[in-house]
Amino acid sequence: MTEHLVHASVTEWEDGIDLVLDTQVALPPTQVWPYLTRSELLEDWFVGYQSDSGAADILLELDDQPVPAHVLSVSAPEDDTANAHVLLEVDGIGRLGLTLTPLPSDAEVVGTRITLAHTIADRGIDHDILSQAIAQVGPVWETHLRLLAGTLTDSPGAYDVPESQMTTRYEALAEEIG
């Protein structure tokens, strides 16, 4: 069951090629949002950050090193039926976007789709380099989304899969785009 928790794909668009991963949780967007924007909660599944209040530039705490990032866009969910997103440009990593989409069922929201998009390459990149990038960063982002799902459902470790299984999955995805 947990091996299918995260869906992965590659999308080409005008500014580059994105590795797109998404998962779903049975919580409304307003309950997921703090885990994307509050440093102490973000740190539970990714990394913490430092910022001056209201500043568009932040420092992510990656491997005990501060990594500058610029907040390009933020839209908090107004209520449980609204989409939300955070878009960052991270030094040395590139553009990262996290989007929350409510999952309605009849008259109520029964969950949230969490989508992570990482612009991993420019359009026209050599296929071998793109394949290597997908195989390297795919398992990392999937691990973080699985950690987020475990954190949100208060079941750490319940969504773990062997790293070798994820590596094989992203190598296969890289082959598909060739």
Secondary structure as the mmCIF struct_conf table of DSSP 4:
data_model
#
loop_
_struct_conf.conf_type_id
_struct_conf.id
_struct_conf.beg_label_comp_id
_struct_conf.beg_label_asym_id
_struct_conf.beg_label_seq_id
_struct_conf.end_label_comp_id
_struct_conf.end_label_asym_id
_struct_conf.end_label_seq_id
HELX_RH_3T_P HELX_RH_3T_P1 THR A 2 HIS A 4
BEND BEND1 LEU A 5 VAL A 6
STRN STRN1 HIS A 7 TRP A 13
TURN_TY1_P TURN_TY1_P1 GLU A 14 ASP A 15
STRN STRN2 GLY A 16 VAL A 25
BEND BEND2 ALA A 26 LEU A 27
HELX_RH_AL_P HELX_RH_AL_P1 PRO A 29 VAL A 32
TURN_TY1_P TURN_TY1_P2 TRP A 33 TRP A 33
HELX_RH_AL_P HELX_RH_AL_P2 PRO A 34 THR A 37
HELX_RH_AL_P HELX_RH_AL_P3 SER A 39 LEU A 42
TURN_TY1_P TURN_TY1_P3 GLU A 43 TRP A 45
BEND BEND3 PHE A 46 PHE A 46
STRN STRN3 TYR A 49 SER A 51
TURN_TY1_P TURN_TY1_P4 SER A 53 GLY A 54
BEND BEND4 ALA A 56 ALA A 56
STRN STRN4 ASP A 57 LEU A 62
TURN_TY1_P TURN_TY1_P5 ASP A 63 ASP A 64
STRN STRN5 GLN A 65 SER A 75
BEND BEND5 GLU A 78 ASP A 79
TURN_TY1_P TURN_TY1_P6 ASP A 80 THR A 81
BEND BEND6 ALA A 82 ALA A 82
STRN STRN6 ALA A 84 VAL A 90
TURN_TY1_P TURN_TY1_P7 ASP A 91 ILE A 93
STRN STRN7 GLY A 94 SER A 105
TURN_TY1_P TURN_TY1_P8 ASP A 106 ALA A 107
STRN STRN8 GLU A 108 ALA A 121
TURN_TY1_P TURN_TY1_P9 ARG A 123 GLY A 124
HELX_RH_AL_P HELX_RH_AL_P4 HIS A 127 LEU A 152
TURN_TY1_P TURN_TY1_P10 THR A 153 ASP A 154
TURN_TY1_P TURN_TY1_P11 PRO A 156 TYR A 159
HELX_RH_AL_P HELX_RH_AL_P5 GLU A 163 GLU A 176
TURN_TY1_P TURN_TY1_P12 ILE A 177 ILE A 177
#
